[in-house]
């Protein structure tokens, strides 16, 4: 197998990302986060698109410099094409098209979610990765959890993904951020709730929040957010300092409920499929509470757990790079 170098670009939301992979090894992973959205309590698509335009050329240049790879030595360009925000995706895909056309090398479109599912392969044994579909991780169940997604997949190979269940309304990451806003925490609020939860009593308020009863492997978090909202409103009428006086316990209780909701369906899928390898992906995969609970589940059920490094959980181009290698070696291009 000839040596290959692939430049990967990810711009599906508010992070401008570029990565270079060489023979299955990630040489660089540059993430430029747009901090302007913090002022609005969420991502503003128009602002995200404009900032991607400002950042993308310099981000790619930095990724190539860190990797010590000249653009003339690239074998292909990979880019996230879906799902995501239309404007940001357009900036990334147009830049990638121009780059691949100018260098006369293949352009490889990648599904953002497939990247999250395969992120746990990054930094795996290189010789094992070269075996492609013979890698013994497959099949595995993957829980994809982020600000826009809450899904369970069976991953049978590098290109074979079966959706078992997903959220019917809000994603778990959105629920974290919306509740954080109710508690007066800055955006993005999910990591802040996770941090404060370590200091609180997870059982103090958890019975005050509603839990959706959805058939199968699907999720719903909208009712949970509403119940938190009404609970806080009632308590603040009695005590205007209720949130400040109980912030750690509130965060711990919210986190306990959300993680139990997401993992209950995941455990059900594990039991029904009898698959022995499990993994997580997406921004919420960085959550300390989730990682601890999954380790307990894996130990109790005798499963092999695959957890990506935190830098590969949030939106990043390294996951797009690792996913693109298998398409490149099959000579697939857009």
C-alpha positions in Angstrom: 0.0 0.0 0.0 1.5 3.3 -1.1 1.8 6.1 1.5 -1.0 8.6 1.5 -1.6 12.1 3.1 -5.1 13.4 3.4 -6.2 16.9 4.4 -9.5 16.9 6.2 -11.8 19.9 6.8 -14.7 20.2 9.3 -17.0 23.2 9.4 -20.5 21.8 10.2 -21.2 24.3 13.1 -19.1 26.9 14.8 -15.7 25.3 14.9 -13.3 25.7 11.9 -11.2 22.6 11.9 -8.4 21.1 9.8 -6.4 17.9 10.2 -3.8 16.0 8.3 -3.5 12.2 8.4 -0.7 10.2 7.0 -1.0 6.4 6.8 -3.6 6.2 9.5 -1.7 8.5 11.9 -3.0 11.9 12.8 -0.3 14.4 12.3 -2.3 17.6 13.2 -5.7 18.5 14.5 -6.4 22.2 14.6 -9.6 23.6 16.0 -10.5 27.3 15.9 -13.5 27.9 18.1 -15.7 30.9 17.5 -16.2 32.6 20.8 -18.6 35.2 19.5 -21.6 33.0 20.0 -21.2 33.1 23.8 -22.8 36.5 23.7 -26.0 35.2 22.1 -26.4 32.0 24.2 -26.2 29.8 21.2 -24.8 29.5 17.7 -25.8 32.2 15.2 -25.6 30.5 11.7 -24.9 33.7 9.8 -22.1 34.7 12.1 -20.7 31.2 12.1 -20.6 31.2 8.3 -18.7 34.5 8.1 -16.2 33.5 10.7 -15.5 30.2 8.9 -14.7 32.4 5.8 -12.2 34.4 7.9 -10.6 31.3 9.5 -10.6 28.5 7.1 -7.5 29.4 5.0 -5.3 30.0 8.0 -6.6 26.9 9.8 -5.7 24.7 6.9 -2.3 26.4 6.6 -1.6 25.8 10.3 -2.7 22.1 10.1 -0.2 21.6 7.2 2.6 23.3 9.0 2.1 21.3 12.2 2.0 18.1 10.1 5.1 19.2 8.2 3.3 18.3 5.0 3.5 20.4 1.8 0.2 20.7 0.0 1.8 19.3 -3.1 2.3 16.0 -1.2 -1.4 15.6 -0.4 -3.2 12.6 -1.8 -6.8 13.8 -1.3 -9.0 16.3 0.5 -11.8 15.2 2.7 -14.6 17.5 3.9 -17.8 17.3 6.0 -20.8 17.6 3.8 -23.7 16.8 6.1 -25.4 17.0 8.5 -24.9 20.5 10.0 -25.7 24.2 9.4 -26.0 25.0 5.7 -23.9 28.1 5.6 -20.9 26.7 7.5 -21.0 23.5 5.5 -21.1 25.5 2.3 -17.9 27.4 3.3 -16.0 24.2 4.1 -17.2 22.3 1.0 -16.4 25.1 -1.4 -13.0 25.6 0.1 -12.3 21.9 -0.2 -13.5 21.8 -3.8 -11.2 24.6 -4.8 -8.3 23.0 -2.9 -8.8 19.6 -4.5 -9.4 21.1 -8.0 -6.3 23.3 -7.8 -4.1 20.3 -6.7 -5.9 17.9 -9.1 -6.5 15.3 -6.3 -9.6 13.5 -5.2 -12.3 15.1 -3.1 -13.9 12.8 -0.4 -17.3 13.9 1.1 -17.8 12.6 4.7 -20.9 12.4 6.9 -20.3 14.3 10.1 -21.9 11.6 12.3 -19.9 8.8 10.7 -16.8 10.8 11.9 -18.1 10.9 15.4 -18.7 7.1 15.4 -15.2 6.3 14.1 -13.3 8.8 16.2 -12.6 6.0 18.7 -10.3 4.4 16.0 -7.9 7.4 16.1 -4.6 6.4 17.6 -5.5 2.8 17.5 -2.8 0.2 16.6 -1.7 1.3 13.1 -1.2 -2.3 11.8 -4.7 -3.2 13.0 -6.2 -0.2 11.1 -4.4 -1.3 7.9 -6.5 -4.5 8.1 -9.6 -2.4 7.4 -12.8 -4.4 7.9 -10.9 -7.2 9.6 -10.3 -5.0 12.6 -11.8 -6.8 15.6 -13.7 -3.8 17.0 -16.6 -4.5 14.6 -19.5 -4.7 15.2 -19.9 -2.1 17.9 -22.8 -0.1 19.4 -22.2 3.6 19.4 -23.9 6.3 21.4 -23.7 9.6 19.5 -24.5 12.5 21.9 -24.0 16.2 21.1 -25.8 19.5 20.9 -27.6 18.4 17.8 -27.8 14.6 18.1 -28.8 11.8 20.4 -28.6 8.5 18.6 -27.8 4.9 18.9 -26.1 3.1 16.0 -24.8 -0.4 15.2 -21.5 0.1 13.4 -20.8 -3.1 11.4 -17.8 -1.7 9.3 -16.2 1.5 8.3 -19.1 2.2 5.9 -22.0 0.2 7.3 -24.1 2.1 10.0 -27.6 1.2 11.2 -29.6 3.7 13.2 -31.5 2.0 16.0 -32.9 5.1 17.8 -32.7 8.9 18.0 -34.2 11.9 19.7 -37.7 12.8 18.6 -37.2 16.5 19.6 -34.2 18.0 21.4 -30.7 16.5 21.7 -29.2 15.9 25.1 -26.5 18.6 24.5 -29.3 21.1 23.8 -31.1 20.1 27.0 -27.8 20.7 28.9 -27.4 24.1 27.4 -31.0 25.2 27.9 -31.1 24.1 31.5 -27.7 25.8 32.1 -29.2 29.0 30.8 -32.1 28.7 33.3 -29.5 28.3 36.1 -27.7 31.4 34.9 -24.6 29.7 33.5 -22.9 30.9 30.4 -23.0 29.2 27.0 -22.0 26.5 26.4 -23.5 25.3 29.6 -23.1 21.5 29.4 -19.4 21.4 30.5 -20.3 23.8 33.4 -23.1 21.6 34.6 -20.8 18.6 34.4 -18.1 20.4 36.5 -20.5 21.6 39.2 -22.3 18.3 39.3 -19.1 16.7 40.8 -19.7 18.9 43.9 -23.4 18.3 44.4 -25.9 15.7 45.6 -27.3 13.9 42.5 -30.3 12.6 44.4 -31.6 15.9 46.0 -33.9 17.1 43.2 -33.9 14.3 40.6 -37.4 13.1 41.5 -38.8 16.6 40.7 -37.9 16.3 37.0 -40.1 14.4 34.5 -38.8 11.6 32.3 -40.3 10.7 28.9 -41.5 7.2 28.3 -40.8 6.6 24.6 -41.1 3.1 23.0 -38.0 1.4 21.6 -34.7 3.1 21.5 -35.9 6.7 20.8 -35.4 9.7 23.1 -37.3 12.9 24.1 -35.8 15.7 26.2 -38.3 18.5 25.7 -40.5 17.5 28.6 -37.5 17.3 30.9 -36.6 20.9 30.1 -40.1 22.0 30.7 -40.3 20.3 34.1 -37.0 21.9 35.2 -38.3 25.3 34.1 -41.6 25.0 36.1 -39.7 23.5 39.1 -37.3 26.5 39.2 -40.1 29.0 38.8 -42.0 27.6 41.7 -39.0 27.5 44.0 -37.9 31.0 43.0 -41.3 32.3 44.2 -40.6 30.9 47.6 -36.9 31.9 47.7 -35.3 34.3 45.2 -31.9 32.9 46.0 -32.9 29.2 45.5 -30.7 28.7 42.5 -27.6 30.3 44.0 -28.1 28.4 47.3 -28.6 25.0 45.5 -26.6 25.3 42.3 -24.3 22.3 42.8 -27.2 20.0 43.8 -29.3 21.3 40.9 -26.5 20.5 38.4 -25.9 17.1 39.9 -29.6 16.2 39.8 -30.0 17.5 36.3 -27.0 15.5 35.1 -28.1 12.3 36.9 -31.5 12.5 35.2 -30.1 13.2 31.7 -27.5 10.5 31.8 -29.9 7.9 33.2 -32.3 8.8 30.4 -29.7 8.4 27.6 -28.1 5.3 29.1 -31.3 3.4 29.8 -32.0 3.0 26.1 -28.3 2.3 25.3 -28.2 -0.6 27.9 -31.5 -1.9 26.4 -29.8 -1.9 22.9 -26.8 -3.7 24.3 -29.0 -6.4 25.9 -31.1 -6.9 22.8 -28.2 -7.0 20.3 -25.8 -8.9 22.5 -22.9 -6.8 21.0 -19.8 -6.8 23.2 -18.0 -3.7 21.9 -19.5 -0.2 22.8 -18.4 3.3 22.0 -19.4 6.9 22.4 -18.9 10.0 20.2 -20.0 13.6 20.0 -19.4 16.6 22.2 -21.3 15.2 25.2 -18.9 12.2 25.1 -16.5 14.5 26.9 -18.8 14.6 29.9 -17.1 13.1 33.0 -20.3 11.7 34.5 -21.1 9.9 31.2 -17.7 8.4 30.9 -17.8 7.1 34.5 -21.2 5.6 34.1 -20.2 3.9 30.8 -17.1 2.4 32.5 -19.4 0.9 35.2 -21.7 -0.5 32.6 -18.8 -2.0 30.6 -17.4 -3.6 33.8 -20.8 -4.9 35.0 -21.7 -6.4 31.6 -18.3 -7.6 30.6 -18.1 -5.3 27.6 -15.2 -3.6 25.8 -15.5 0.2 25.9 -14.0 2.5 23.4 -13.8 6.2 24.4 -12.1 8.8 22.1 -9.8 11.4 23.6 -11.6 14.6 24.5 -10.1 16.5 21.6 -11.7 14.0 19.2 -15.2 14.2 20.9 -16.1 17.8 20.1 -16.3 18.8 16.4 -12.9 18.2 14.9 -11.3 17.3 11.6 -9.3 14.3 12.8 -12.4 12.2 12.9 -13.2 13.3 9.3 -9.6 12.3 8.4 -9.7 8.8 9.9 -13.1 8.2 8.3 -11.9 9.3 4.9 -9.0 6.9 4.8 -11.2 3.9 4.1 -13.0 5.7 1.2 -9.7 6.8 -0.2 -8.2 3.3 -0.2 -11.3 2.1 -2.0 -10.7 4.9 -4.6 -14.0 6.5 -3.8 -14.4 10.3 -4.6 -17.1 12.8 -5.3 
